[in-house]
């Protein structure tokens, strides 16, 4: 957790009541949760802050008294003035204090070396000017009725029951990244995939032929134009499309942001139904290149 304080950047350190230590916010997965979903929930429970996840800061492992190894995944997340003003935090039996500190002071206060390592990764991002980010989320539609099972046009093929379950299951994980714009291919299977998220977030669902499979196979669609517009607007957006189109969307993101090494985009475009790739970009200067990439699924 970080915030701007004038010209300085401060990070949030919590004091845990029972452990009597100074730590970064973190917690355990509830049954059926994804990592991003759990991260947002734990931050809210421990700090009273509602946040959207920024760039991933990797994972750390360390032994616990039971003899097992614990693995913790971290993200950077900006606490906006609105979120801080709306915070519901009160000292409790789990966390009895919150401290917003400059990075050197936080480094000196943190109890555990693993937390200091994560803090250093954020400090490195800050030095590169990529602490404030937005994301383009590239989503493949859920499991759809197969072409041989459908007598009408390909674009009218709907989701199967499993696909509809996937569409509902991805809502909390998509929501963790704070999307502000939802864009779907005009194909029914893509629209049905994003409808539950649109309903949950109270956002309109925009549809376009520009990232549809039919348009892409016929004349290439208008992927470049759509990607460039989204980068220009610098708001986190979800683009729901089709397996053949996803690599092209990621390629155009790389081109528009002058990301020279696109090797890491290969896996990012090979998505199963209802999987999505989150491409993090700098708000201040998207042409610094892709800041980070991560891929998630519905767990359905």
Helices and strands as residue ranges (DSSP letters): E 2-5, E 8-16, E 21-23, H 35-47, E 56-63, E 69-75, H 81-85, E 95-102, H 103-109, H 113-128, E 133-140, G 147-149, G 154-156, H 161-169, H 171-175, E 181-185, H 188-201, E 205-208, G 209-211, H 213-219, H 223-233, E 237-241, H 243-256, H 265-268, E 276-282, G 286-288, E 290-296
